[in-house]
Amino acid sequence: MPDLAELSAGALYAVVWGLVFVESGVLVAFWMPGDTVLFTAGLVAQASPGVDLWLLAGGTAVAATAGNAVGYWTGARYGRPWLEKRPPKVLAHLARAEAFYERFGPVALVVARFIPWARTFVPVLAGVSRMRYSQFLAATLAGALVWGAGLIVLGYFAATVPWLKTAAYAVAGTAVALSVVVPVVAAVRRRLARRRGAPSAEGTEQDDDGGRGAGQRPSSSTE
């Protein structure tokens, strides 16, 4: 990742917009530090007279919207047909995903902007789930403005307000930590739930076998 402070205005625009587009629409870019880059770009804009804040922020919102649109198209064009050929168990998960996006899709798209890995995958899943595109576009625009343009503007003004800079970094750090901790906790809970469920399932099978055996013995004695 280049040092943003060393870039010319044109190069800064290209790097920030390109990174935001790729992180929002290309699955292999989920690891990119978009939050940090946007906030730092705002700081650079404050210190560099040649950088236009509103052009930088507006272009970032456009890049974020375009990236989400690519992610949606990828999910609808390739993800959906592939999943429809999977076993029934997978199709059941797909049906639940459709119900989720029908109910919470707009909120999920906005919130996902602030979670590093989620902002890459959520638009793709929206396409897979066939979320209504009008809803998707409205939520995408809102998230792009609040996250993309918002973090740049926040960084711009934080350069002159020390406590605001500290608070912003603290919030960003918390968001990154949660993005790692939450999936790990969910995975651990699923594993523990499976372990607790396994013995009970086996016990149920044994009870069923015992029940059938008990039902068969009187029948044989009668004969």
C-alpha positions in Angstrom: 0.0 0.0 0.0 1.6 3.3 -1.0 2.1 6.2 1.4 -0.9 8.4 0.6 0.8 11.5 1.8 3.5 11.1 -0.9 1.0 10.9 -3.8 0.0 13.6 -6.1 -3.7 14.7 -6.1 -4.5 12.6 -9.2 -2.7 9.6 -7.9 -4.5 9.9 -4.5 -7.8 9.9 -6.3 -6.9 6.9 -8.4 -5.6 4.8 -5.5 -8.5 5.6 -3.1 -11.2 5.1 -5.7 -9.6 2.0 -7.1 -9.2 0.4 -3.7 -12.8 1.1 -2.6 -14.1 -0.3 -5.9 -12.1 -3.5 -5.6 -12.9 -4.0 -1.9 -16.6 -3.5 -2.6 -16.9 -5.7 -5.6 -14.1 -8.3 -5.9 -14.2 -11.2 -3.5 -10.5 -11.6 -3.3 -10.1 -8.1 -1.8 -12.0 -8.6 1.4 -8.7 -8.2 3.4 -8.1 -4.7 2.3 -8.0 -1.9 5.0 -10.6 0.4 3.5 -11.6 2.2 6.7 -8.0 3.1 7.5 -7.3 4.3 3.9 -10.4 6.5 3.8 -9.7 8.1 7.1 -6.0 8.7 6.2 -7.1 10.1 2.8 -9.1 12.7 4.7 -6.1 13.6 6.8 -4.0 14.0 3.6 -6.7 16.1 1.9 -6.5 18.5 4.9 -2.7 18.9 4.6 -2.6 19.0 0.8 -4.0 22.1 -0.9 -4.1 20.4 -4.3 -6.5 17.8 -3.1 -10.2 18.6 -3.4 -12.1 17.2 -0.5 -15.5 17.0 -2.1 -14.1 15.5 -5.3 -12.3 12.9 -3.3 -15.3 12.1 -1.1 -17.8 12.1 -4.0 -15.7 9.9 -6.2 -15.3 7.5 -3.3 -19.0 7.2 -2.9 -19.4 6.5 -6.7 -16.6 3.9 -6.5 -18.2 2.2 -3.5 -21.6 2.1 -5.3 -20.1 0.7 -8.5 -18.2 -1.9 -6.6 -21.4 -3.1 -4.8 -23.2 -3.2 -8.2 -20.4 -5.5 -9.5 -20.7 -7.7 -6.4 -24.5 -7.9 -6.8 -24.2 -8.9 -10.5 -21.5 -11.5 -9.7 -23.8 -13.2 -7.1 -26.9 -13.1 -9.4 -25.0 -14.2 -12.5 -22.7 -16.9 -11.1 -23.5 -17.6 -7.5 -27.2 -18.2 -7.9 -27.0 -20.8 -10.8 -24.3 -22.7 -9.0 -26.2 -22.9 -5.7 -29.4 -24.0 -7.5 -27.5 -27.2 -8.6 -26.5 -28.1 -5.0 -28.3 -30.6 -2.7 -31.7 -29.7 -1.1 -30.0 -28.9 2.2 -28.1 -26.0 0.4 -31.3 -24.8 -1.2 -32.9 -24.6 2.3 -30.1 -22.2 3.3 -30.7 -20.2 0.1 -34.3 -19.9 1.0 -33.4 -18.6 4.4 -31.0 -16.1 2.9 -33.8 -14.8 0.6 -36.1 -14.3 3.5 -33.3 -12.5 5.4 -32.5 -10.1 2.6 -36.2 -9.5 2.0 -36.6 -8.3 5.5 -33.2 -6.9 6.6 -31.3 -6.5 3.3 -31.2 -2.6 3.3 -30.0 -2.5 6.9 -27.4 -5.2 6.4 -25.9 -3.4 3.4 -25.4 -0.2 5.3 -24.1 -1.8 8.4 -21.8 -4.1 6.4 -19.9 -1.1 5.1 -18.3 -0.7 8.5 -17.2 -4.4 8.8 -14.1 -5.2 6.7 -15.0 -8.6 5.4 -18.7 -8.1 5.3 -18.7 -5.1 2.9 -17.2 -7.4 0.3 -19.5 -10.5 0.7 -22.8 -8.9 1.6 -23.5 -7.4 -1.9 -22.7 -10.7 -3.5 -25.1 -12.5 -1.2 -27.7 -9.9 -2.0 -27.4 -10.8 -5.7 -27.5 -14.6 -4.9 -30.7 -14.0 -2.8 -32.3 -11.9 -5.6 -32.8 -8.9 -3.4 -34.9 -6.3 -5.2 -32.5 -4.1 -7.1 -34.3 -0.9 -6.2 -33.9 -1.7 -2.5 -30.3 -2.8 -3.1 -29.4 0.4 -4.9 -31.0 2.7 -2.3 -29.1 1.0 0.5 -25.9 0.9 -1.4 -26.0 4.7 -2.1 -26.8 5.3 1.6 -23.9 3.1 2.8 -21.5 4.6 0.2 -22.2 8.1 1.4 -22.1 7.4 5.1 -19.0 5.1 4.9 -17.1 6.2 1.9 -17.6 9.9 1.8 -18.3 10.1 5.6 -14.9 8.6 6.7 -13.0 10.9 4.4 -14.8 14.0 5.7 -14.3 12.8 9.2 -10.6 12.4 8.6 -10.4 15.8 7.0 -11.8 17.6 10.1 -10.1 15.2 12.5 -6.8 16.7 11.4 -7.6 19.9 13.3 -9.5 18.3 16.2 -7.1 15.9 18.1 -9.8 14.3 20.3 -11.9 13.5 17.1 -8.9 11.8 15.6 -8.4 9.6 18.7 -12.1 8.7 18.9 -12.2 7.8 15.2 -9.2 5.5 15.5 -10.8 3.9 18.6 -14.0 3.3 16.7 -12.2 1.9 13.7 -10.1 -0.4 15.9 -13.3 -1.7 17.7 -15.0 -2.4 14.4 -12.0 -4.4 13.1 -11.8 -6.3 16.4 -15.5 -7.2 16.2 -15.2 -8.3 12.6 -12.7 -10.9 13.8 -14.2 -11.8 17.2 -17.9 -12.2 16.1 -17.3 -14.9 13.4 -15.0 -16.8 15.8 -17.5 -16.7 18.6 -20.3 -17.8 16.2 -18.2 -20.7 14.9 -17.4 -21.8 18.5 -21.0 -21.7 19.5 -22.0 -23.8 16.4 -19.4 -26.4 17.3 -20.5 -26.6 20.9 -24.1 -26.9 19.8 -23.3 -29.8 17.5 -21.4 -31.5 20.3 -24.3 -31.1 22.7 -26.8 -32.3 20.0 -24.8 -35.4 19.0 -25.3 -37.5 22.2 -29.0 -36.7 22.4 -29.4 -37.7 18.8 -27.7 -41.0 19.4 -29.8 -41.5 22.5 -32.9 -40.9 20.5 -31.9 -43.5 17.9 -31.2 -46.0 20.7 -34.6 -45.3 22.3 -36.3 -45.8 19.0 -34.5 -49.1 18.4 -35.4 -50.2 21.9 -39.0 -49.3 21.4 -39.2 -51.3 18.2 -37.5 -54.3 19.9 -39.9 -54.1 22.8 -42.8 -54.0 20.4 -41.6 -57.0 18.5 -41.0 -59.4 21.4 -44.6 -59.7 22.6 -45.6 -60.3 19.0 -43.2 -63.3 18.6 -44.4 -64.9 22.0 -48.0 -64.7 20.8 -47.1 -66.6 17.7 
